[in-house]
Amino acid sequence: MNPISTPSRSTAPESVPLLDLRRQYNAIREEVLAAIARVCDSQSFILGPEVEALEREIGALTGAPCAVGCASGTEALWLALVAAGVKPGDSVITTAFSFFASASAIVRAGAMPVFVDVDAGTLNLDATLVDRQLRTRRPENVRAILPVHLYGQCANMDQFDHLVKDFAQELKIAIVEDAAQAIGAEWNGRGAGSLGATAAFSFYPTKNLSAYGDAGIVTTTCPQLAEHMRQLRNHGSPRRYYHDEFGWNGRMDAIQAAVLRVKLPHIADWNHSRRQHAATYDRLFASAGLTAIHTSNQGSNDRAAPVRLLERSPQAKHVFHQYVIRARRRDDLRNFLAERKIGSEIYYPLPLHLQPAFAYLGLKAGDLPVSEQAATEVLALPMFPELTEAEIGWVVESIAEFYS
Ligand SMILES: Cc1ncc(COP(=O)(O)O)c(C=O)c1O
């Protein structure tokens, strides 16, 4: 008997993409085209009323009263760091297991990234290791800690809050959230984006809330920081052709804001669907006898299990930007899935401390073993709101066949 009770080979889907944006587009096409036409009719293409409206709406969603629209998530990170006080000569502690921009934005702010390993369960920045780094290595001029809410699950913000308080006498450290993957996520009922001094979101087309090009936004609870970021995103200019400092062209296009405003009312439902899909994956993997949970304390509770799920923090409302497993013989599995036209991706194959661009920091293989191990095991499976249960069933059945 098929334990998964999902499509048999004869009814299996021809392919299962990692992400299919067309299904979403088909559902909202008329509204999106009308929004783009509205901007064209207005002939106002940069910042302006669409961006201001989006800023108010994102503020309401995240619970951070101030939001500043900008050109990309990378730009948002740079703004978030500079507004939080990071300047040339400072250091910023961050995770080694993230997209390159989490760390390159630190370099662009003139600071030095200090890479710290991740928690083995969640793969988010490990606050206990950050604490140890601060106590024993004492990196110079630490100005900020930049946790990434990886795959849509918030890093342990209670621990980071404690840490900032513990060191408050000696160091003034800001928490800057990289929330690029976590729009709508929560920690203890508080929205990602309202948990640190500043936070950066990306609206890159693959993100949970995605533009039709590049766009990003920074949030903060502090109006003064928001004002500073508004100035920085526009060449450090408080008024036209007068420049108080060196900013950049980091402005958001009105067309992107208009598209995002069509999508924003759907984000709660879309994130809910993602959570349901994750629960379906979990259930089908368990009933196929394939999984164990990889916990931070004990490692996997079953080392022999071919598939290990990441740990889910009880305080976190996860939005499953990605559904990621840790797989035995990961690369062979990925090839097997590709032959069946099932999409998958590796986020991330090489930790940041081993990227050639960061060779100047002098870190080497073996320095951050949890990130390095994760890089050889993680595999993101198809995940988007319109995914069907039959497609998930086929993915799990295919993985079961690979390990049979
Ligand atoms: C964790 C993380 N940080 C930063 C970024 C950068 O965002 P963007 O591509 O919009 O510049 C991304 C997305 O690509 C990301 O996943």
PDBQT file of the ligand as one rigid body, heavy atoms in Angstrom, charges set to zero:
ROOT
HETATM    1  C1  LIG A 501      18.583  37.002   3.640  1.00  0.00    +0.000 C 
HETATM    2  C2  LIG A 501      18.630  37.989   2.506  1.00  0.00    +0.000 A 
HETATM    3  N1  LIG A 501      19.194  39.183   2.721  1.00  0.00    +0.000 NA
HETATM    4  C3  LIG A 501      19.245  40.110   1.751  1.00  0.00    +0.000 A 
HETATM    5  C4  LIG A 501      18.729  39.874   0.497  1.00  0.00    +0.000 A 
HETATM    6  C5  LIG A 501      18.903  40.910  -0.571  1.00  0.00    +0.000 C 
HETATM    7  O1  LIG A 501      17.701  41.342  -1.133  1.00  0.00    +0.000 OA
HETATM    8  P1  LIG A 501      17.677  41.889  -2.634  1.00  0.00    +0.000 P 
HETATM    9  O2  LIG A 501      17.896  40.749  -3.553  1.00  0.00    +0.000 OA
HETATM   10  O3  LIG A 501      16.275  42.467  -2.756  1.00  0.00    +0.000 OA
HETATM   11  O4  LIG A 501      18.706  42.942  -2.764  1.00  0.00    +0.000 OA
HETATM   12  C6  LIG A 501      18.104  38.632   0.242  1.00  0.00    +0.000 A 
HETATM   13  C7  LIG A 501      17.459  38.304  -1.040  1.00  0.00    +0.000 C 
HETATM   14  O5  LIG A 501      17.926  38.175  -2.085  1.00  0.00    +0.000 OA
HETATM   15  C8  LIG A 501      18.067  37.663   1.277  1.00  0.00    +0.000 A 
HETATM   16  O6  LIG A 501      17.524  36.465   1.065  1.00  0.00    +0.000 OA
ENDROOT
TORSDOF 0
